[in-house]
Amino acid sequence: MPGCISMNKRDRLLRELADGRFHSGEALARRLGVTRAAVWKQVKGLGRELGLEIDSVTGRGYRLAQPIELLDPARIQACLSPAVRHRFQRMHIHSTIESTNTWLMREAAREAPSGTVCLAEHQTAGKGRHGRQWVSPFGRNIYLSLLWRFERSPVELSGLSLAAGIGVIRALRRIACHEAGLKWPNDILWRGKKLAGLLLEVAGEAAGPSHLVIGVGLNLQLDAAGSGIDQPWIDLVSIPDVRAYSRNELVAGLLENLFEIITEYEQSGLTRFIEEWDRYDLLKGSEVVVRNASRSYQGEHLGIDPSGALKLRVAGEVMTFWAGEVTLRPARTD
């Protein structure tokens, strides 16, 4: 249709407005090669479809109420070390996508190579464990998925879910988020509030080879989008003393640390990570409740075993639980 802005031009319009400064409708129309009416229509659509607050002032033009640092593959690549950069040559960045994990699992089935990365500004169906929704406002947080291929069987990769959480903690430590810790099996908390989560999906032959998609969701700035979350949450912008960072730099830091974790895991499995996991485990040594589909167990959280299972002391007996079967909560003390 004449005057309509294509998806590519919509993304270009977002990049024009991302700096949070005013841009006149005339200048935007000229740069995008469309009419001023088409610009106005698309600006309204951006607010409605993506939840972006856009100011419109006569004589000055349009601006985002808050500037956004959009994801940029060149900037991310520039922040990676030379040793890691070549492993992430295939980096797909989507403006809006159903789920980075879902998209990358489909690409894995189509023989996408190991090291393929999928990022999104916005997810319409972001997901966490047990089918929970992952709230994914546009341009504010990190939604990242990484594909890796292994000669191992899928069952041998079960502990990588826990090891990947250590990779996220390492990245957060580099920006002075020192109080972030782990809650088994794959939540990252800060003072009891959820800061990030991981979702790992694996497929392959029973005896190998197999492929794994590691999904990471990290809250940078949730704002009003967090009002619908049904558990305590936190975002990086709300945590004091965190070192200044760029969104693209933080993506690179996550990729660097996940690559390091995968390399270590391929060599030694989960065993070499247990001591480090214990240091970051926020609930180890405390009373917790573990629930499965039929009942709950309360006892002392003893940490993890070499397979990644949770160890729980209940009435003098040590029991083990695996991540796909149960949920973990602190025991109530009131």
Buried (B, 14 or more C-beta within 10 A) or exposed (E): EEEEBEEEBBBBBBEBBBEEEBBBBEBBBEBBEBBBEBBBBBBEBBBEBBBBEBBBEEEEBBBBEEEBBBBBBEBBBEBBEEEBBEBBEBBBBBBBBBBBBBBBBEBBEEEBEBBBBBBBBBBEEBBBBEEBEBBBBBBBBBBBBBBBBBEBBBEBBBBBBBBBBBBBBBBBBBBBBEBBBBBBBBBBBBEEBBBBBBBBBBEBEEEBEBBBBBBBBBBBBBEEBBEEBEEEBBBBEBBEEBEEBEBBBBBBBBBBBBBBBBEBBBEEBBEEBBEBBBEBBBBBEEBBBBBEEEEEBBBBBBBBBEBBBBBBEEEEEEBEBEBEEBBBEBEEEE
